[in-house]
Amino acid sequence: MENNTTYHIPVMLQECIEGLSIHPDGTYVDVTFGGGGHAKEIYKKLSSKGKLIVFDQDPDAKANAWEADNFYFIAANFAYISNHLRMMGIKHVDGIIADLGVSSHQFDEETRGFSIRANAPLDMRMNKEGELSAEYVVNEYSERDLMNLFRTYGELSNARRITGEILKARAAKKIKTTAELMEILGPCAPRFKEHKFFAQVFQAIRIEVNQELEVLEKFLLQMDDCIQPGGRLVVMSYHSLEDRLVKNYMKRGSIHGEITKDFFGNVLKPFSEINRHPIIPSEEEIERNTRARSAKLRIAERNG
């Protein structure tokens, strides 16, 4: 049961495993199975009484699963974690890990359209059966919706100009490939910062296609019901939009930062942070795996 590093190199592997504080007989969930890197390390620490449940909506990930009586692969989006645990007769678990974002496999699989390094169809669906694609977003979204997603999800200051170039190009013919989109937006890219610019453009479209922030919000709001007191929540994010939601939930008990207090002025929140500041990869890890450079790891424990 070796890690499939050709599919995805797990980021901050030991830090994540330590953060879960695994009990051998406990029940744990990896909601972003991917290449199975984190899941396999969790499984190694479980006894035959322990359980590991993994989620992944990408059909490619199932090839990395293995057969065992206490291992369960669920081919679904982790936004529906509570429903699936209930169907399995599980009320609470001892720990949940989420490694957000796109796997190395999804970036490297050129036909998926996630990478700015290859010419591919405008797709970007994490779930290949999903109805919404990057091609639809780019060609069918209104001016207002396009401008909003580039400004909000891409954090791009020139969202209006980007949208204008897309509208002008698609009026002549449908934009079908990543290379076509990059050529159209070439004049919008700041000099010497082209790579970062296109990464932000692709990020914005990808987040919209997969409804990533909505999924994360739904997931976080289920955690107080899913994790038992003393259990751990371990979440690794790769951009500020994700990290802000996770930070707010762990620090304040709400995804948008609102604070609710009891009669005595104590903040009402289901979790307490284990690390007040996010854990980041070491320089050595970033040298080995450049995709780790933007990772932020947050860990919290369910209050009793």
FIGUVO-334543 format. One line per 8 residues: number of its first residue (from 1); their letters; for each residue x, y, z of N, C-alpha, C, O. Coordinates in steps of 0.001 Angstrom, whole numbers, padded with zeros to 6 digits. Example, Ala and Ser with C-alpha at 12.3 -4.5 7.8 and 13.67 -1.06 7.14 Angstrom:
2
1	as	013190:-005690:007800:012300:-004500:007800:013200:-003300:007800:014236:-003319:008465; 012850:-002250:007080:013670:-001060:007140:012900:000030:007870:013409:001138:008039 .
***
This chain:
304
1	mennttyh	000850:-001195:000000:000000:000000:000000:000886:001246:000000:000930:001993:000977; 001584:001451:-001107:002480:002597:-001235:001726:003815:-001736:000711:003689:-002420; 002230:005005:-001389:001608:006232:-001863:001825:006410:-003354:002930:006199:-003853; 000778:006798:-004069:000858:007023:-005503:001307:008462:-005741:000484:009349:-005968; 002629:008684:-005685:003160:010042:-005821:003098:010540:-007257:003296:011729:-007506; 002825:009643:-008213:002635:010112:-009580:001262:010772:-009722:001059:011603:-010607; 000332:010403:-008858:-001007:010981:-008879:-001022:012288:-008102:-001531:013303:-008578; -000452:012251:-006893:-000435:013453:-006061:000563:013250:-004922:000557:012210:-004263 .
9	ipvmlqec	001421:014246:-004693:002344:014197:-003566:001656:014854:-002372:001340:016042:-002429; 001417:014109:-001292:000715:014706:-000148:001544:015807:000501:002735:015634:000757; 000908:016928:000762:001583:018087:001343:001509:018019:002867:000478:017650:003430; 002608:018378:003527:002700:018387:004996:002103:017110:005589:001266:017161:006491; 002541:015984:005075:001968:014690:005452:002060:014433:006958:001055:014129:007600; 003252:014554:007513:003416:014255:008942:002676:015242:009822:002110:014867:010849; 002678:016517:009416:001963:017530:010192:000463:017233:010236:-000187:017416:011265; -000076:016772:009099:-001505:016427:009050:-001814:015228:009944:-002794:015240:010688 .
17	ieglsihp	-000981:014202:009868:-001210:012987:010659:-001100:013295:012154:-001916:012833:012952; -000097:014067:012518:000046:014457:013918:-001146:015296:014374:-001612:015165:015506; -001636:016164:013474:-002765:017013:013808:-004029:016233:014107:-004850:016672:014912; -004200:015082:013472:-005391:014260:013705:-005366:013562:015064:-006413:013170:015579; -004160:013402:015651:-004013:012741:016949:-004781:011410:016954:-005721:011230:017727; -004377:010506:016101:-005136:009291:015785:-005159:008278:016934:-004128:007942:017516; -006378:007804:017240:-006577:006692:018169:-006769:005430:017322:-007612:005426:016424; -006023:004375:017578:-006077:003178:016710:-007475:002610:016481:-007762:002090:015403 .
25	dgtyvdvt	-008343:002704:017481:-009690:002132:017325:-010718:003156:016836:-011910:002855:016790; -010274:004348:016474:-011187:005420:016105:-011689:005340:014673:-011272:004484:013894; -012587:006245:014351:-013155:006359:013000:-012727:007693:012410:-012944:008747:013008; -012118:007638:011234:-011559:008843:010603:-012058:008972:009169:-012401:007988:008513; -012086:010229:008703:-012587:010511:007357:-011596:011404:006626:-011157:012429:007147; -011251:010994:005407:-010467:011830:004494:-011432:012224:003374:-011821:011385:002562; -011814:013503:003334:-012837:013914:002371:-012266:014283:001007:-013016:014605:000086; -010939:014239:000874:-010284:014548:-000405:-009249:013461:-000680:-008046:013714:-000615 .
33	fgggghak	-009710:012271:-000980:-008858:011082:-001069:-007746:011211:-002102:-006579:010987:-001780; -008093:011571:-003351:-007088:011764:-004399:-006195:010559:-004602:-006672:009466:-004909; -004889:010762:-004429:-003932:009671:-004587:-003798:008800:-003356:-003051:007822:-003367; -004508:009138:-002299:-004512:008313:-001093:-003343:008549:-000157:-003138:007772:000776; -002564:009611:-000384:-001363:009843:000419:-001647:010013:001899:-001059:009318:002727; -002537:010925:002239:-002877:011122:003647:-003646:009921:004188:-003406:009483:005313; -004567:009389:003393:-005408:008276:003840:-004579:007053:004208:-004867:006389:005203; -003566:006752:003428:-002763:005557:003702:-001978:005681:004998:-001789:004699:005716 .
41	eiykklss	-001523:006889:005292:-000819:007102:006560:-001777:006990:007740:-001409:006470:008794; -002997:007473:007568:-004006:007317:008623:-004292:005835:008849:-004342:005360:009984; -004477:005119:007744:-004848:003704:007822:-003777:002869:008531:-004092:001932:009265; -002520:003218:008305:-001413:002484:008941:-001480:002564:010465:-000970:001684:011158; -002101:003610:010981:-002148:003824:012426:-003414:003249:013067:-003589:003337:014283; -004289:002666:012258:-005528:002109:012781:-005401:000621:013086:-004670:-000107:012415; -006122:000190:014106:-006231:-001232:014394:-007350:-001818:013534:-007980:-001104:012754; -007587:-003098:013679:-008671:-003728:012913:-010043:-003208:013356:-011029:-003356:012634 .
49	kgklivfd	-010101:-002597:014549:-011350:-002022:015025:-011579:-000604:014497:-012707:-000111:014492; -010517:000036:014060:-010631:001386:013524:-011269:001387:012150:-011314:000359:011474; -011766:002554:011737:-012393:002680:010422:-011838:003895:009704:-011565:004928:010316; -011674:003754:008385:-011301:004885:007547:-012301:005002:006409:-012521:004057:005651; -012903:006183:006305:-013874:006475:005247:-013293:007589:004391:-012845:008607:004918; -013297:007407:003081:-012726:008420:002196:-013756:008849:001154:-014590:008060:000710; -013670:010123:000781:-014552:010697:-000236:-013718:011190:-001413:-012620:011716:-001229; -014241:011019:-002612:-013694:011697:-003788:-014708:011611:-004913:-015194:010532:-005251 .
57	qdpdakan	-015024:012780:-005494:-015999:012818:-006583:-015369:012537:-007943:-016082:012315:-008921; -014036:012543:-008011:-013336:012298:-009275:-013197:010793:-009484:-012557:010123:-008674; -013784:010242:-010554:-013703:008794:-010793:-012267:008265:-010878:-012019:007106:-010547; -011328:009094:-011314:-009938:008651:-011419:-009365:008246:-010072:-008483:007389:-010008; -009855:008851:-008991:-009305:008595:-007659:-009606:007178:-007174:-008862:006640:-006355; -010667:006578:-007659:-011063:005261:-007163:-010001:004201:-007436:-009923:003201:-006723; -009187:004416:-008461:-008125:003461:-008779:-007084:003383:-007670:-006323:002417:-007608; -007039:004379:-006798:-006070:004394:-005707:-006615:003778:-004417:-005900:003693:-003418 .
65	aweadnfy	-007863:003354:-004437:-008468:002734:-003255:-007969:001301:-003095:-007393:000731:-004022; -008190:000726:-001926:-007773:-000647:-001673:-008908:-001396:-000974:-009869:-000792:-000496; -008779:-002703:-000924:-009813:-003540:-000312:-009450:-003848:001136:-008355:-004333:001424; -010370:-003564:002030:-010205:-003903:003443:-011555:-003772:004123:-012390:-002964:003714; -011769:-004572:005168:-013061:-004568:005857:-013339:-003244:006552:-014497:-002879:006751; -012278:-002518:006925:-012473:-001263:007660:-012099:-000037:006828:-011771:001021:007365; -012157:-000203:005505:-011887:000917:004578:-013093:001087:003660:-013609:000114:003110; -013538:002337:003500:-014742:002609:002718:-014487:003785:001773:-014120:004875:002210 .
73	fiaanfay	-014686:003551:000476:-014545:004607:-000524:-015934:005085:-000933:-016777:004287:-001342; -016169:006398:-000819:-017459:006976:-001200:-017242:007924:-002373:-016563:008942:-002242; -017818:007586:-003509:-017662:008384:-004732:-018671:009519:-004707:-019709:009459:-005367; -018354:010561:-003932:-019296:011671:-003779:-018563:012930:-003354:-017426:012885:-002884; -019241:014050:-003531:-018741:015342:-003084:-018853:015418:-001560:-019864:015005:-000992; -017827:015941:-000901:-017831:015953:000558:-018797:016976:001157:-018921:017067:002378; -019478:017744:000310:-020526:018631:000813:-021658:017836:001465:-022420:018373:002269; -021761:016554:001113:-022852:015718:001621:-022366:014706:002652:-022938:013623:002780 .
81	isnhlrmm	-021318:015053:003384:-020689:014115:004321:-021660:013605:005379:-021667:012409:005673; -022475:014478:005954:-023391:014055:007024:-024362:012984:006546:-024597:011995:007241; -024920:013182:005367:-025872:012206:004823:-025228:010841:004653:-025820:009821:005004; -024023:010823:004118:-023354:009544:003871:-022971:008853:005170:-023090:007632:005278; -022510:009620:006164:-022178:009001:007447:-023431:008420:008104:-023385:007338:008689; -024539:009134:008007:-025797:008629:008577:-026227:007337:007889:-026683:006399:008542; -026076:007298:006561:-026452:006073:005825:-025590:004883:006236:-026013:003732:006124; -024373:005172:006715:-023484:004108:007185:-023730:003778:008655:-023096:002881:009210 .
89	gikhvdgi	-024649:004504:009281:-024947:004260:010686:-023925:004868:011630:-023804:004441:012779; -023190:005861:011151:-022149:006504:011962:-022650:007869:012424:-022976:008727:011603; -022710:008067:013749:-023188:009337:014297:-022071:010374:014381:-022244:011529:013993; -020916:009933:014898:-019795:010849:015081:-018490:010138:014732:-018382:008917:014840; -017502:010929:014311:-016181:010375:014006:-015138:011065:014881:-015416:012074:015529; -013925:010494:014882:-012851:011008:015736:-011975:012045:015041:-011226:012767:015700; -012062:012122:013741:-011260:013110:013036:-011586:013163:011560:-011946:012157:010948; -011452:014354:010998:-011699:014564:009570:-010583:015417:009004:-010185:016416:009604 .
97	iadlgvss	-010078:015017:007842:-009050:015791:007153:-009547:016203:005777:-010200:015422:005086; -009235:017433:005382:-009583:017941:004055:-008352:018625:003468:-007836:019587:004036; -007893:018124:002335:-006783:018730:001593:-007418:019369:000362:-007628:018705:-000653; -007719:020654:000458:-008533:021330:-000545:-007770:021587:-001849:-006560:021378:-001935; -008515:022046:-002861:-007883:022422:-004121:-007805:021292:-005132:-008539:020308:-005044; -006912:021448:-006084:-006779:020522:-007213:-005597:019597:-006982:-004543:020040:-006526; -005762:018319:-007290:-004659:017371:-007134:-003647:017527:-008261:-003955:018078:-009318; -002442:017036:-008020:-001410:017060:-009060:-001886:016313:-010303:-001609:016724:-011430 .
105	hqfdeetr	-002603:015215:-010088:-003117:014426:-011209:-004050:015259:-012078:-003975:015215:-013306; -004927:016019:-011431:-005877:016831:-012198:-005160:017930:-012970:-005547:018255:-014092; -004110:018507:-012372:-003316:019496:-013098:-002575:018861:-014269:-002500:019431:-015358; -002033:017677:-014028:-001171:017046:-015032:-001946:016371:-016159:-001416:016182:-017253; -003193:016011:-015894:-004027:015385:-016931:-004484:016490:-017881:-005444:017205:-017597; -003792:016621:-019005:-003961:017781:-019879:-005392:017969:-020372:-005839:019099:-020570; -006105:016875:-020570:-007458:016989:-021122:-008451:017604:-020142:-009564:017958:-020529; -008052:017735:-018864:-008969:018267:-017859:-009055:019793:-017897:-010031:020364:-017412 .
113	gfsirana	-008061:020453:-018459:-008114:021899:-018638:-007776:022730:-017414:-008080:023922:-017379; -007146:022120:-016396:-006815:022859:-015176:-005515:023653:-015308:-005345:024676:-014644; -004616:023199:-016145:-003271:023772:-016198:-003135:024858:-017261:-003742:024782:-018329; -002328:025866:-016948:-002050:026916:-017934:-000899:026519:-018848:-000543:027263:-019761; -000321:025354:-018606:000864:024938:-019371:000523:024103:-020606:001400:023822:-021423; -000727:023711:-020747:-001095:022849:-021879:-002349:023377:-022555:-003208:023990:-021921; -002436:023126:-023859:-003652:023492:-024594:-004666:022366:-024443:-004411:021236:-024858; -005802:022674:-023856:-006794:021644:-023564:-008189:022232:-023694:-008354:023452:-023703 .
121	pldmrmnk	-009191:021370:-023794:-010570:021875:-023797:-010855:022636:-022501:-010328:022288:-021444; -011676:023658:-022586:-012077:024397:-021388:-013060:023525:-020600:-014255:023492:-020893; -012535:022829:-019608:-013360:021900:-018839:-013331:022274:-017356:-014251:022917:-016852; -012257:021861:-016658:-012016:022194:-015241:-013008:021572:-014275:-013135:022050:-013148; -013709:020534:-014671:-014627:019859:-013751:-013860:018839:-012907:-013190:017964:-013456; -013952:018943:-011588:-013369:017918:-010718:-014176:016633:-010808:-013626:015532:-010775; -015483:016790:-010922:-016367:015655:-011172:-016655:015626:-012662:-017317:016524:-013183; -016169:014615:-013349:-016319:014565:-014805:-017770:014515:-015259:-018079:014789:-016419 .
129	egelsaey	-018661:014160:-014328:-020088:014096:-014665:-020798:015424:-014388:-021990:015555:-014665; -020087:016392:-013852:-020697:017673:-013516:-021250:018384:-014740:-020695:018268:-015832; -022338:019118:-014563:-023003:019776:-015684:-022313:021063:-016104:-022297:021394:-017290; -021743:021793:-015153:-021148:023087:-015439:-019684:022923:-015811:-018925:022291:-015076; -019276:023490:-016950:-017888:023415:-017406:-017329:024821:-017578:-018068:025806:-017591; -016000:024891:-017709:-015352:026180:-017938:-015801:026777:-019267:-015918:027996:-019394; -016051:025930:-020248:-016499:026434:-021555:-017834:027153:-021419:-018042:028206:-022022; -018734:026586:-020629:-020033:027230:-020431:-019865:028563:-019708:-020462:029565:-020104 .
137	vvneyser	-019061:028579:-018659:-018849:029809:-017890:-018303:030914:-018786:-018817:032032:-018783; -017263:030602:-019551:-016600:031603:-020387:-017506:032100:-021506:-017481:033283:-021847; -018294:031219:-022071:-019088:031593:-023244:-020522:032021:-022960:-021140:032691:-023786; -021055:031646:-021810:-022475:031897:-021556:-022753:032835:-020384:-023846:033395:-020305; -021824:033019:-019495:-022076:033882:-018344:-022237:035335:-018774:-021624:035785:-019742; -023062:036050:-018045:-023290:037460:-018351:-022065:038299:-018009:-021168:037848:-017297; -022041:039505:-018519:-020932:040421:-018217:-020790:040607:-016712:-019681:040561:-016179; -021901:040817:-016032:-021845:041043:-014591:-021284:039825:-013849:-020446:039962:-012958 .
145	dlmnlfrt	-021761:038623:-014231:-021314:037412:-013541:-019839:037129:-013785:-019122:036726:-012869; -019382:037340:-015021:-017963:037141:-015310:-017101:038115:-014527:-016103:037724:-013922; -017481:039363:-014538:-016707:040384:-013837:-016647:040077:-012343:-015610:040250:-011702; -017768:039621:-011803:-017825:039317:-010376:-016927:038145:-010005:-016242:038191:-008984; -016923:037102:-010818:-016111:035936:-010460:-014616:036215:-010604:-013817:035719:-009811; -014228:037008:-011613:-012809:037347:-011749:-012350:038260:-010607:-011222:038153:-010126; -013231:039143:-010191:-012882:040060:-009102:-012870:039333:-007760:-011981:039549:-006937; -013867:038467:-007546:-014023:037812:-006242:-013159:036571:-006106:-012413:036438:-005136 .
153	ygelsnar	-013252:035659:-007072:-012539:034391:-006967:-011102:034468:-007468:-010243:033721:-007001; -010835:035367:-008413:-009478:035512:-008917:-008716:036636:-008246:-007497:036737:-008377; -009450:037493:-007517:-008867:038663:-006847:-008054:039496:-007844:-006937:039929:-007562; -008658:039703:-009018:-008023:040423:-010118:-008552:041856:-010189:-009760:042080:-010263; -007643:042808:-010165:-008038:044220:-010153:-008549:044695:-011512:-009282:045680:-011590; -008163:043994:-012586:-008597:044395:-013923:-009703:043480:-014456:-009736:043155:-015643; -010607:043070:-013560:-011694:042154:-013932:-012567:042704:-015048:-013040:041951:-015899; -012784:044025:-015046:-013618:044625:-016081:-012987:044460:-017466:-013669:044124:-018434 .
161	ritgeilk	-011687:044701:-017543:-011015:044570:-018843:-010980:043118:-019299:-011193:042832:-020478; -010715:042207:-018379:-010703:040778:-018705:-012055:040367:-019289:-012128:039699:-020320; -013107:040777:-018615:-014453:040446:-019078:-014723:041036:-020451:-015314:040375:-021306; -014295:042277:-020672:-014494:042919:-021967:-013821:042175:-023104:-014394:042039:-024184; -012606:041691:-022869:-011883:040937:-023911:-012600:039624:-024230:-012681:039219:-025390; -013111:038971:-023205:-013833:037711:-023414:-015124:037958:-024203:-015431:037227:-025144; -015865:038977:-023817:-017122:039279:-024509:-016876:039595:-025977:-017619:039154:-026853; -015833:040358:-026231:-015516:040723:-027618:-015138:039486:-028431:-015585:039330:-029567 .
169	araakkik	-014315:038607:-027855:-013855:037420:-028583:-014984:036425:-028818:-015102:035868:-029909; -015818:036198:-027800:-016859:035177:-027953:-017999:035642:-028856:-018791:034824:-029323; -018087:036949:-029103:-019081:037451:-030050:-018740:037015:-031467:-019628:036878:-032308; -017465:036799:-031732:-017016:036359:-033057:-017104:034846:-033201:-017567:034337:-034222; -016646:034114:-032151:-016731:032646:-032158:-016571:032116:-030744:-015991:032769:-029877; -017096:030922:-030532:-017049:030313:-029201:-015594:030049:-028801:-014785:029609:-029617; -015279:030322:-027545:-013942:030056:-026995:-013961:028635:-026447:-014730:028331:-025535; -013118:027765:-026997:-013211:026345:-026657:-012008:025775:-025925:-012140:024741:-025272 .
177	ttaelmei	-010836:026407:-026005:-009644:025824:-025407:-008954:026802:-024460:-009178:028011:-024504; -008108:026234:-023602:-007339:027056:-022669:-006374:027970:-023412:-006153:029108:-022998; -005793:027475:-024513:-004858:028296:-025286:-005559:029490:-025919:-005009:030590:-025956; -006769:029273:-026414:-007539:030376:-026991:-007835:031440:-025941:-007713:032637:-026202; -008222:030993:-024761:-008536:031938:-023685:-007298:032740:-023291:-007380:033950:-023080; -006157:032067:-023190:-004927:032754:-022801:-004481:033746:-023875:-003969:034820:-023557; -004672:033393:-025124:-004315:034308:-026212:-005211:035554:-026174:-004741:036674:-026374; -006478:035346:-025921:-007433:036461:-025845:-007079:037404:-024702:-007192:038623:-024836 .
185	lgpcaprf	-006651:036837:-023580:-006377:037632:-022385:-004915:038076:-022272:-004537:038742:-021308; -004110:037710:-023244:-002704:038106:-023237:-002488:039595:-022995:-001628:039956:-022191; -003241:040478:-023665:-003050:041920:-023460:-003388:042390:-022049:-002986:043483:-021652; -004114:041590:-021297:-004505:041975:-019931:-003453:041585:-018888:-003493:042060:-017753; -002524:040729:-019275:-001556:040200:-018315:-000458:041223:-018018:000158:041737:-018952; -000196:041531:-016747:000894:042455:-016396:002239:041898:-016846:002491:040698:-016742; 003083:042765:-017339:004394:042337:-017832:005211:041727:-016701:005266:042262:-015594; 005838:040604:-017001:006676:039835:-016080:005857:039135:-014982:006434:038494:-014104 .
193	kehkffaq	004536:039251:-015021:003688:038574:-014040:002613:037745:-014739:001544:037479:-014190; 002939:037344:-015981:001956:036630:-016788:001519:035318:-016123:000331:034996:-016118; 002465:034565:-015565:002149:033264:-014965:001153:033426:-013817:000162:032699:-013744; 001416:034374:-012925:000514:034608:-011803:-000865:035061:-012282:-001891:034640:-011745; -000873:035915:-013289:-002141:036426:-013822:-003012:035289:-014344:-004183:035180:-013978; -002435:034439:-015204:-003241:033359:-015783:-003635:032333:-014721:-004709:031737:-014802; -002773:032128:-013730:-003137:031231:-012629:-004358:031759:-011888:-005224:030979:-011489; -004439:033077:-011699:-005592:033683:-011026:-006850:033589:-011884:-007942:033352:-011367 .
201	vfqairie	-006696:033775:-013193:-007841:033648:-014112:-008394:032226:-014058:-009603:032028:-013929; -007505:031237:-014157:-007933:029840:-014147:-008529:029472:-012790:-009506:028726:-012721; -007944:029993:-011716:-008475:029729:-010383:-009906:030224:-010265:-010772:029524:-009739; -010154:031434:-010756:-011495:032014:-010663:-012522:031158:-011391:-013603:030895:-010864; -012184:030725:-012599:-013119:029909:-013385:-013321:028550:-012729:-014444:028052:-012649; -012224:027951:-012257:-012293:026630:-011628:-013152:026645:-010367:-013939:025727:-010136; -013001:027682:-009555:-013802:027792:-008333:-015284:027873:-008673:-016117:027263:-008003; -015607:028632:-009720:-017008:028756:-010140:-017541:027437:-010687:-018647:027022:-010342 .
209	vnqelevl	-016762:026780:-011535:-017206:025524:-012149:-017526:024475:-011085:-018520:023756:-011187; -016680:024398:-010074:-016828:023363:-009053:-017529:023841:-007783:-017687:023086:-006823; -017951:025119:-007795:-018641:025689:-006623:-017843:025418:-005348:-018404:025029:-004324; -016535:025629:-005425:-015639:025204:-004355:-015902:025893:-003021:-015855:025243:-001976; -016174:027176:-003036:-016387:027876:-001773:-017721:027492:-001141:-017819:027373:000080; -018746:027300:-001965:-020040:026863:-001452:-019921:025477:-000829:-020491:025213:000229; -019178:024594:-001491:-018965:023242:-000967:-018226:023299:000366:-018592:022603:001314; -017189:024127:000438:-016424:024254:001683:-017295:024789:002814:-017217:024311:003946 .
217	ekfllqmd	-018123:025781:002503:-019023:026331:003526:-019965:025248:004059:-020122:025101:005271; -020588:024498:003158:-021506:023427:003575:-020782:022399:004429:-021313:021929:005435; -019578:022057:004026:-018762:021080:004763:-018469:021563:006180:-018701:020838:007147; -017963:022777:006299:-017584:023304:007611:-018786:023364:008561:-018661:023059:009747; -019926:023752:008041:-021106:023897:008892:-021658:022559:009390:-022538:022533:010250; -021147:021457:008854:-021549:020127:009324:-020581:019540:010355:-020865:018504:010956; -019451:020195:010555:-018394:019604:011366:-018756:019440:012833:-018333:018474:013467; -019532:020367:013381:-019879:020231:014801:-020803:019054:015044:-020848:018519:016151 .
225	dciqpggr	-021548:018641:014012:-022398:017454:014131:-021642:016166:013846:-021979:015112:014386; -020619:016249:013000:-019917:015041:012550:-018807:014581:013500:-018575:013382:013656; -018130:015533:014127:-016959:015199:014946:-017342:015205:016422:-017962:016153:016904; -016976:014153:017131:-017318:014055:018540:-016385:014908:019398:-015288:015245:018952; -016793:015265:020620:-015928:016053:021494:-014543:015421:021647:-014416:014218:021875; -013517:016251:021518:-012140:015763:021576:-011588:015346:020228:-010384:015129:020089; -012468:015230:019219:-012025:014866:017877:-011377:016043:017171:-011512:017186:017608; -010680:015769:016088:-009904:016793:015398:-010419:017064:013987:-010889:016173:013281 .
233	lvvmsyhs	-010306:018350:013608:-010573:018792:012236:-009280:019358:011675:-008710:020290:012242; -008815:018802:010567:-007551:019196:009932:-007859:019635:008509:-008357:018847:007706; -007564:020893:008198:-007897:021430:006876:-006679:022143:006287:-006063:022993:006930; -006348:021775:005046:-005249:022412:004334:-005820:023153:003126:-006511:022565:002294; -005524:024447:003042:-006035:025271:001943:-004874:025841:001146:-003724:025822:001586; -005207:026361:-000062:-004151:026811:-000970:-004355:028223:-001500:-003546:028707:-002292; -005418:028885:-001076:-005562:030300:-001421:-006363:030991:-000331:-007036:030343:000470; -006283:032296:-000313:-006814:033080:000800:-008325:032944:000969:-008830:033045:002087 .
241	ledrlvkn	-009052:032716:-000122:-010503:032605:-000033:-010911:031394:000796:-011812:031480:001630; -010243:030262:000562:-010505:029056:001350:-010048:029251:002786:-010786:028970:003731; -008818:029737:002936:-008231:029855:004277:-009055:030771:005164:-009175:030525:006364; -009626:031824:004590:-010421:032757:005381:-011646:032068:005981:-011979:032300:007143; -012315:031223:005198:-013478:030504:005701:-013101:029546:006826:-013781:029465:007849; -012002:028822:006614:-011542:027856:007618:-011128:028580:008897:-011488:028169:010000; -010377:029653:008736:-009928:030445:009884:-011120:030978:010680:-011152:030859:011905; -012092:031561:009991:-013273:032101:010669:-014020:031023:011447:-014449:031239:012580 .
249	ymkrgsih	-014168:029859:010817:-014922:028789:011469:-014210:028296:012725:-014837:028103:013766; -012897:028092:012622:-012157:027571:013767:-012003:028602:014884:-012048:028256:016064; -011820:029872:014506:-011609:030928:015497:-012906:031434:016115:-012973:031701:017315; -013934:031561:015279:-015146:032250:015715:-016412:031420:015633:-017467:031848:016103; -016321:030242:015045:-017497:029384:014968:-018458:029738:013865:-019563:029197:013812; -018058:030651:012963:-018906:031021:011827:-018019:031221:010606:-016864:031629:010727; -018559:030936:009443:-017730:030981:008242:-017453:032397:007756:-016486:032625:007029; -018288:033343:008148:-018098:034722:007688:-017599:035652:008786:-017561:036869:008609 .
257	geitkdff	-017217:035077:009913:-016545:035865:010940:-017416:036467:012016:-016910:037171:012889; -018741:036206:011978:-019599:036743:013037:-019279:036043:014359:-018956:034855:014383; -019371:036791:015450:-019092:036229:016773:-020373:036197:017594:-021070:037205:017713; -020678:035031:018161:-021810:034875:019061:-021279:034560:020452:-020439:033674:020616; -021774:035290:021461:-021292:035083:022829:-022437:034668:023751:-023604:034964:023492; -022075:033972:024839:-023070:033609:025840:-023265:034768:026825:-022688:035843:026659; -024068:034535:027827:-024402:035577:028809:-023158:036141:029502:-023133:037301:029914; -022128:035296:029623:-020919:035696:030340:-019843:036276:029417:-018742:036594:029867 .
265	gnvlkpfs	-020164:036411:028135:-019214:036992:027194:-018268:036008:026546:-017338:036410:025847; -018491:034720:026770:-017652:033700:026141:-018097:033464:024700:-019292:033364:024420; -017130:033375:023790:-017447:033124:022385:-017994:031714:022230:-017370:030746:022665; -019164:031602:021607:-019768:030293:021366:-019245:029737:020045:-019543:030266:018974; -018474:028682:020134:-017926:028060:018930:-017686:026577:019206:-017333:026200:020323; -017878:025744:018193:-017763:024300:018414:-016334:023781:018523:-016109:022704:019075; -015361:024540:018000:-013972:024065:017979:-013031:025068:018642:-013317:026262:018722; -011897:024543:019116:-010802:025379:019603:-009569:025086:018762:-009258:023929:018480 .
273	einrhpii	-008877:026135:018368:-007692:025961:017527:-006567:025262:018287:-006328:025535:019464; -005893:024368:017601:-004679:023752:018141:-003489:024651:017826:-002602:024841:018658; -003483:025192:016632:-002438:026143:016231:-003080:027489:015926:-003925:027580:015036; -002693:028531:016648:-003310:029854:016471:-003011:030437:015093:-003816:031175:014525; -001844:030092:014571:-001454:030558:013240:-001310:029345:012329:-000978:028259:012804; -001552:029507:011036:-001462:028348:010138:-000052:027788:010055:000933:028524:010109; 000020:026480:009923:001296:025797:009687:001583:025869:008192:000691:025643:007375; 002814:026179:007838:003194:026247:006425:004316:025251:006148:005015:024844:007076 .
281	pseeeier	004502:024851:004885:005542:023869:004563:006943:024428:004802:007169:025637:004743; 007866:023522:005071:009266:023919:005220:009850:024264:003850:009296:023889:002817; 010958:024972:003854:011633:025304:002592:012054:024039:001860:012026:023983:000631; 012448:023015:002633:012870:021750:002015:011707:021080:001291:011881:020541:000199; 010519:021114:001899:009359:020498:001250:008979:021256:-000012:008631:020646:-001023; 009043:022578:000042:008706:023379:-001139:009686:023103:-002273:009298:023098:-003441; 010951:022873:-001937:011943:022526:-002966:011605:021183:-003607:011770:021004:-004814; 011127:020235:-002786:010767:018908:-003314:009466:018947:-004094:009299:018217:-005072 .
289	ntrarsak	008540:019802:-003660:007208:019841:-004248:006743:021295:-004304:006215:021815:-003322; 006935:021946:-005436:006624:023380:-005548:005147:023672:-005344:004785:024796:-004997; 004286:022681:-005553:002851:022898:-005365:002474:023058:-003893:001335:023396:-003572; 003438:022812:-003000:003176:022983:-001572:003345:024431:-001123:002984:024778:000002; 003896:025283:-001998:004347:026606:-001546:003234:027483:-000981:003503:028315:-000114; 002006:027327:-001439:000919:028189:-000966:000046:027528:000098:-000971:028095:000498; 000427:026341:000558:-000407:025588:001494:-000413:026203:002890:000612:026675:003381; -001585:026188:003518:-001740:026601:004911:-002571:025542:005627:-003658:025170:005185 .
297	lriaerng	-002036:025075:006729:-002685:023989:007484:-003227:024536:008802:-002507:025176:009569; -004508:024272:009048:-005143:024680:010302:-005747:023440:010971:-006314:022572:010308; -005611:023382:012299:-006056:022226:013071:-006886:022724:014253:-006517:023695:014913; -007995:022060:014512:-008844:022434:015636:-009414:021182:016301:-009526:020126:015680; -009770:021326:017575:-010320:020214:018356:-011755:020540:018763:-012061:021657:019179; -012621:019544:018635:-014038:019722:018982:-014184:019924:020474:-013688:019131:021274; -014864:020985:020838:-015096:021264:022247:-016091:020274:022834:-016966:019765:022134; -015947:020007:024128:-016830:019052:024801:-018150:019687:025223:-019002:019013:025802 .
***
